[in-house]
Amino acid sequence: MNLPNLLTMLRFALIPVYIAIFSSGHMKWAFLIVILAGLTDILDGYLARRNGQVTSLGAMLDPLADKTMMITVILSLLITGHIPWSAGAAIFIRDLGMIIGSAYFHFRGKKTVPANWMGKLTTALYYLAILFIFFELPFAKAYLWGIIIFSFMTSFIYIFLFVSLNKDNAAAEQPNLLAEEEKTKTM
């Protein structure tokens, strides 16, 4: 367990703190918890890369912490009527699909696409949408829909990159499998 992974675990611990503050009606303080979670996300990634502490555990937990916090925030905004159910459903479908797909392929030994600038940009734009919603700006819902569409586009790009990465990996392994088969036939 290194410092970047501890920061990721802190993000998980901030979820019940957010729920308690949001539930007590302190919207601006709750938003500060969301910002704190976002800052730990930036900091853990920076430290992991700078200190050479990128781990497979961190690579799996980091996006899970992000998605869990985001789902919690979206659920709280849905329940209180700050965003429409259709927007919440679209966000959940995308995020749960990404979580389930990543976990499924990770445990099947497939290579996963690491977070890149598109994913980070999507997350930052979602945080901005949440800011607009928390402060009840008139264009907040329209902006949120724009980000939802953008997030689906980035998901399709991730899927393309995933398929390409694993196709290249399978092609590289194919000559080795053929050589092994030939070796066993000649024995």
Contacts in CASP RR format, 6 or more apart in sequence:
PFRMAT RR
TARGET T0000
AUTHOR 0000-0000-0000
METHOD contacts of the structure
MODEL  1
MNLPNLLTMLRFALIPVYIAIFSSGHMKWAFLIVILAGLTDILDGYLARR
NGQVTSLGAMLDPLADKTMMITVILSLLITGHIPWSAGAAIFIRDLGMII
GSAYFHFRGKKTVPANWMGKLTTALYYLAILFIFFELPFAKAYLWGIIIF
SFMTSFIYIFLFVSLNKDNAAAEQPNLLAEEEKTKTM
2 48 0 8 1.000
2 51 0 8 1.000
2 53 0 8 1.000
2 55 0 8 1.000
3 44 0 8 1.000
3 47 0 8 1.000
3 51 0 8 1.000
3 53 0 8 1.000
4 44 0 8 1.000
4 45 0 8 1.000
4 47 0 8 1.000
4 48 0 8 1.000
4 51 0 8 1.000
4 53 0 8 1.000
4 54 0 8 1.000
4 55 0 8 1.000
4 58 0 8 1.000
5 44 0 8 1.000
5 53 0 8 1.000
5 55 0 8 1.000
5 57 0 8 1.000
5 58 0 8 1.000
5 61 0 8 1.000
7 40 0 8 1.000
7 43 0 8 1.000
7 44 0 8 1.000
7 47 0 8 1.000
8 40 0 8 1.000
8 44 0 8 1.000
8 58 0 8 1.000
8 61 0 8 1.000
8 62 0 8 1.000
8 65 0 8 1.000
9 61 0 8 1.000
9 65 0 8 1.000
10 40 0 8 1.000
11 37 0 8 1.000
11 38 0 8 1.000
11 40 0 8 1.000
11 41 0 8 1.000
11 44 0 8 1.000
11 65 0 8 1.000
11 66 0 8 1.000
11 69 0 8 1.000
12 65 0 8 1.000
12 68 0 8 1.000
14 33 0 8 1.000
14 36 0 8 1.000
14 37 0 8 1.000
14 40 0 8 1.000
14 69 0 8 1.000
15 68 0 8 1.000
15 69 0 8 1.000
15 72 0 8 1.000
17 33 0 8 1.000
18 30 0 8 1.000
18 33 0 8 1.000
18 34 0 8 1.000
18 37 0 8 1.000
18 69 0 8 1.000
18 72 0 8 1.000
18 73 0 8 1.000
18 76 0 8 1.000
19 72 0 8 1.000
19 76 0 8 1.000
21 29 0 8 1.000
21 30 0 8 1.000
21 33 0 8 1.000
22 30 0 8 1.000
22 76 0 8 1.000
23 76 0 8 1.000
27 134 0 8 1.000
28 134 0 8 1.000
30 76 0 8 1.000
30 134 0 8 1.000
31 130 0 8 1.000
31 131 0 8 1.000
31 134 0 8 1.000
31 135 0 8 1.000
34 69 0 8 1.000
34 73 0 8 1.000
34 127 0 8 1.000
34 130 0 8 1.000
35 127 0 8 1.000
37 65 0 8 1.000
37 69 0 8 1.000
38 69 0 8 1.000
38 123 0 8 1.000
38 127 0 8 1.000
41 62 0 8 1.000
41 65 0 8 1.000
41 66 0 8 1.000
41 123 0 8 1.000
44 62 0 8 1.000
45 62 0 8 1.000
47 53 0 8 1.000
48 54 0 8 1.000
48 55 0 8 1.000
48 58 0 8 1.000
59 112 0 8 1.000
59 114 0 8 1.000
60 102 0 8 1.000
60 103 0 8 1.000
60 106 0 8 1.000
62 115 0 8 1.000
63 98 0 8 1.000
63 99 0 8 1.000
63 102 0 8 1.000
63 115 0 8 1.000
64 99 0 8 1.000
66 123 0 8 1.000
67 95 0 8 1.000
67 98 0 8 1.000
67 99 0 8 1.000
70 91 0 8 1.000
70 95 0 8 1.000
70 123 0 8 1.000
70 126 0 8 1.000
71 91 0 8 1.000
71 92 0 8 1.000
71 95 0 8 1.000
73 130 0 8 1.000
74 83 0 8 1.000
74 88 0 8 1.000
74 91 0 8 1.000
74 92 0 8 1.000
77 83 0 8 1.000
77 130 0 8 1.000
77 133 0 8 1.000
78 85 0 8 1.000
78 88 0 8 1.000
82 133 0 8 1.000
82 134 0 8 1.000
82 136 0 8 1.000
83 133 0 8 1.000
83 141 0 8 1.000
83 144 0 8 1.000
84 141 0 8 1.000
87 141 0 8 1.000
87 144 0 8 1.000
87 145 0 8 1.000
87 148 0 8 1.000
90 148 0 8 1.000
90 152 0 8 1.000
91 148 0 8 1.000
91 151 0 8 1.000
94 148 0 8 1.000
94 151 0 8 1.000
94 152 0 8 1.000
94 155 0 8 1.000
98 155 0 8 1.000
98 158 0 8 1.000
102 112 0 8 1.000
105 112 0 8 1.000
105 162 0 8 1.000
105 166 0 8 1.000
106 112 0 8 1.000
110 162 0 8 1.000
110 166 0 8 1.000
111 162 0 8 1.000
111 165 0 8 1.000
111 166 0 8 1.000
111 169 0 8 1.000
112 162 0 8 1.000
113 158 0 8 1.000
113 161 0 8 1.000
113 162 0 8 1.000
113 165 0 8 1.000
118 154 0 8 1.000
118 157 0 8 1.000
118 158 0 8 1.000
119 154 0 8 1.000
119 158 0 8 1.000
121 154 0 8 1.000
122 147 0 8 1.000
122 150 0 8 1.000
122 151 0 8 1.000
122 154 0 8 1.000
125 147 0 8 1.000
125 150 0 8 1.000
126 147 0 8 1.000
126 151 0 8 1.000
128 143 0 8 1.000
128 147 0 8 1.000
129 140 0 8 1.000
129 143 0 8 1.000
129 144 0 8 1.000
129 147 0 8 1.000
132 139 0 8 1.000
132 140 0 8 1.000
132 143 0 8 1.000
132 144 0 8 1.000
133 140 0 8 1.000
133 141 0 8 1.000
133 144 0 8 1.000
END
